């Protein structure tokens, strides 16, 4: 036999004996093993690898007791990777599939965190503040005594501060542009919609300035009319 043929024969024999990983099937890893490897990867911060293991677990063993764990940890891994939209999708899917699961308070809290972690400064759009406020409110209403609800309360205050800060920022912009009526409405919104976030005193100051400016403008208009 020629040397090339001998080399090929040895390679084939080696593959057969060692069971090359290229031909790995679902029987090579049990659901428990996939769960264990996924958790090991997650704990070591290898979130992408963890997702791969948990996805295999879901696909290969959809009725395993570990499948629910896989669904939740896929969401957690996406969150850790700051892939917030993917995490929201995974958490919401978990909530829809397992509405009575004991992890639901945590799941709702994490959905809120996916929005909360992206809060913008007060001069930017406040969509994430509104969405996180809505989700945290839902958690507090459904599970008022749960530890995650208590954590949500603190985040909710930050959301309210951000929204109030945005309204105040816009109000001051209108005031500086001498659009006093528009500014007045914004400052009123801060007072009535966000009364307990620490913006009361400066808002009252600007509110008084707007009212004074509007009264002065009205008086000038009246005087001009009388002079005709």
TORDO-962971 format. One record per residue (C-alpha): residue number from 1; z, y, x. Coordinates in nm, 2 decimals, decimal comma, padded with zeros to 4 digits, m for minus. Layout:
BEGIN
> lumnu;z;y;x
> NUM;Z;Y;X
...
This chain:
BEGIN
> lumnu;z;y;x
> 1;00,00;00,00;00,00
> 2;m00,09;00,34;00,13
> 3;00,18;00,60;00,22
> 4;00,09;00,84;m00,07
> 5;00,12;00,55;m00,32
> 6;00,45;00,44;m00,18
> 7;00,58;00,80;m00,21
> 8;00,48;00,82;m00,57
> 9;00,63;00,49;m00,65
> 10;00,96;00,59;m00,49
> 11;00,96;00,92;m00,68
> 12;00,91;00,74;m01,02
> 13;01,18;00,49;m00,93
> 14;01,42;00,77;m00,85
> 15;01,36;00,94;m01,18
> 16;01,42;00,62;m01,37
> 17;01,74;00,54;m01,19
> 18;01,90;00,88;m01,19
> 19;01,79;00,98;m01,55
> 20;01,63;01,31;m01,47
> 21;01,77;01,61;m01,67
> 22;01,42;01,71;m01,75
> 23;01,42;01,45;m02,03
> 24;01,77;01,53;m02,17
> 25;01,81;01,45;m02,54
> 26;02,08;01,52;m02,78
> 27;02,24;01,18;m02,70
> 28;02,32;01,30;m02,35
> 29;02,59;01,55;m02,47
> 30;02,82;01,50;m02,77
> 31;02,92;01,78;m03,00
> 32;03,26;01,79;m02,83
> 33;03,10;01,81;m02,49
> 34;02,87;02,09;m02,59
> 35;03,17;02,28;m02,74
> 36;03,37;02,23;m02,43
> 37;03,09;02,35;m02,20
> 38;03,02;02,65;m02,43
> 39;03,38;02,75;m02,42
> 40;03,40;02,71;m02,04
> 41;03,10;02,93;m02,00
> 42;03,24;03,19;m02,24
> 43;03,58;03,20;m02,07
> 44;03,41;03,26;m01,73
> 45;03,21;03,54;m01,88
> 46;02,88;03,35;m01,87
> 47;02,80;03,46;m02,23
> 48;02,43;03,39;m02,22
> 49;02,49;03,03;m02,11
> 50;02,76;03,00;m02,37
> 51;02,51;03,10;m02,64
> 52;02,27;02,84;m02,52
> 53;02,53;02,56;m02,55
> 54;02,65;02,68;m02,89
> 55;02,30;02,71;m03,02
> 56;02,23;02,35;m02,91
> 57;02,55;02,24;m03,08
> 58;02,44;02,40;m03,41
> 59;02,09;02,25;m03,39
> 60;02,19;01,90;m03,28
> 61;02,51;01,86;m03,47
> 62;02,50;02,09;m03,78
> 63;02,76;01,89;m03,97
> 64;03,00;01,85;m03,68
> 65;03,35;02,00;m03,70
> 66;03,26;02,21;m03,39
> 67;02,96;02,37;m03,57
> 68;03,18;02,65;m03,72
> 69;03,33;02,72;m03,38
> 70;02,97;02,75;m03,24
> 71;02,87;03,00;m03,51
> 72;03,17;03,22;m03,44
> 73;03,14;03,21;m03,06
> 74;02,77;03,29;m03,07
> 75;02,87;03,61;m03,25
> 76;03,15;03,68;m03,00
> 77;02,92;03,62;m02,70
> 78;02,66;03,87;m02,84
> 79;02,94;04,12;m02,89
> 80;03,06;04,07;m02,53
> 81;02,70;04,13;m02,41
> 82;02,70;04,45;m02,62
> 83;02,41;04,31;m02,83
> 84;02,57;04,46;m03,14
> 85;02,30;04,41;m03,39
> 86;02,27;04,04;m03,30
> 87;02,65;04,01;m03,32
> 88;02,66;04,18;m03,66
> 89;02,39;03,94;m03,79
> 90;02,59;03,64;m03,66
> 91;02,92;03,76;m03,80
> 92;02,78;03,84;m04,14
> 93;02,61;03,50;m04,15
> 94;02,95;03,34;m04,07
> 95;03,11;03,54;m04,35
> 96;02,85;03,45;m04,60
> 97;02,86;03,08;m04,51
> 98;03,23;03,05;m04,49
> 99;03,39;03,31;m04,72
> 100;03,72;03,14;m04,74
> 101;03,76;03,06;m04,37
> 102;04,08;03,17;m04,21
> 103;03,88;03,37;m03,94
> 104;03,73;03,60;m04,20
> 105;03,97;03,89;m04,13
> 106;03,88;03,87;m03,76
> 107;03,51;03,85;m03,85
> 108;03,52;04,16;m04,07
> 109;03,71;04,34;m03,80
> 110;03,45;04,25;m03,54
> 111;03,17;04,38;m03,76
> 112;03,36;04,70;m03,77
> 113;03,40;04,70;m03,40
> 114;03,03;04,66;m03,35
> 115;02,98;04,99;m03,52
> 116;03,30;05,15;m03,38
> 117;03,21;05,08;m03,02
> 118;02,90;05,29;m03,06
> 119;03,06;05,61;m03,20
> 120;02,87;05,92;m03,10
> 121;03,01;06,25;m02,99
> 122;03,07;06,50;m03,27
> 123;02,74;06,68;m03,20
> 124;02,54;06,36;m03,27
> 125;02,45;06,15;m03,58
> 126;02,76;05,99;m03,73
> 127;02,60;05,68;m03,89
> 128;02,81;05,44;m03,68
> 129;03,13;05,63;m03,78
> 130;03,05;05,60;m04,15
> 131;02,96;05,23;m04,12
> 132;03,26;05,14;m03,92
> 133;03,48;05,33;m04,17
> 134;03,33;05,14;m04,45
> 135;03,38;04,80;m04,29
> 136;03,74;04,87;m04,18
> 137;03,81;05,00;m04,53
> 138;03,68;04,67;m04,68
> 139;03,91;04,47;m04,44
> 140;04,22;04,68;m04,52
> 141;04,15;04,64;m04,90
> 142;04,10;04,26;m04,88
> 143;04,36;04,17;m04,63
> 144;04,62;04,46;m04,62
> 145;04,89;04,26;m04,44
> 146;04,67;04,09;m04,18
> 147;04,72;04,20;m03,81
> 148;04,35;04,29;m03,79
> 149;04,39;04,52;m04,09
> 150;04,66;04,71;m03,90
> 151;04,43;04,74;m03,60
> 152;04,15;04,86;m03,82
> 153;04,38;05,14;m03,96
> 154;04,40;05,30;m03,61
> 155;04,02;05,27;m03,56
> 156;03,97;05,42;m03,91
> 157;04,16;05,73;m03,81
> 158;03,93;05,78;m03,51
> 159;03,63;05,75;m03,74
> 160;03,77;06,01;m03,97
> 161;03,84;06,24;m03,67
> 162;03,48;06,19;m03,56
> 163;03,34;06,27;m03,90
> 164;03,56;06,58;m03,94
> 165;03,47;06,69;m03,59
> 166;03,10;06,67;m03,68
> 167;03,14;06,87;m04,00
> 168;03,34;07,13;m03,81
> 169;03,07;07,14;m03,53
> 170;02,80;07,20;m03,79
> 171;03,00;07,46;m03,97
> 172;03,06;07,65;m03,65
> 173;02,68;07,63;m03,58
> 174;02,61;07,79;m03,91
> 175;02,88;08,05;m03,86
> 176;02,73;08,15;m03,52
> 177;02,39;08,17;m03,69
> 178;02,54;08,40;m03,95
> 179;02,47;08,15;m04,23
> 180;02,81;08,21;m04,37
> 181;02,76;08,04;m04,71
> 182;02,64;07,71;m04,55
> 183;02,92;07,73;m04,29
> 184;03,18;07,79;m04,57
> 185;03,07;07,47;m04,75
> 186;03,11;07,27;m04,42
> 187;03,45;07,40;m04,35
> 188;03,56;07,33;m04,71
> 189;03,44;06,97;m04,66
> 190;03,66;06,94;m04,35
> 191;03,96;07,06;m04,55
> 192;03,91;06,84;m04,86
> 193;03,75;06,53;m04,71
> 194;03,95;06,50;m04,39
> 195;04,29;06,67;m04,46
> 196;04,50;06,47;m04,22
> 197;04,31;06,45;m03,89
> 198;04,44;06,76;m03,71
> 199;04,15;07,00;m03,79
> 200;04,33;07,19;m04,06
> 201;04,44;07,51;m03,87
> 202;04,11;07,59;m03,69
> 203;03,92;07,51;m04,01
> 204;04,13;07,76;m04,21
> 205;04,06;08,03;m03,95
> 206;03,68;07,99;m03,98
> 207;03,71;07,96;m04,35
> 208;03,87;08,30;m04,37
> 209;03,61;08,45;m04,14
> 210;03,33;08,31;m04,35
> 211;03,49;08,45;m04,67
> 212;03,54;08,79;m04,51
> 213;03,18;08,80;m04,38
> 214;03,04;08,70;m04,72
> 215;03,26;08,96;m04,89
> 216;03,14;09,23;m04,65
> 217;02,78;09,13;m04,71
> 218;02,83;09,15;m05,08
> 219;02,99;09,49;m05,05
> 220;02,70;09,62;m04,84
> 221;02,46;09,49;m05,10
> 222;02,65;09,66;m05,38
> 223;02,67;09,99;m05,19
> 224;02,30;09,98;m05,12
> 225;02,23;09,92;m05,49
> 226;02,45;10,21;m05,59
> 227;02,28;10,45;m05,34
> 228;01,94;10,40;m05,51
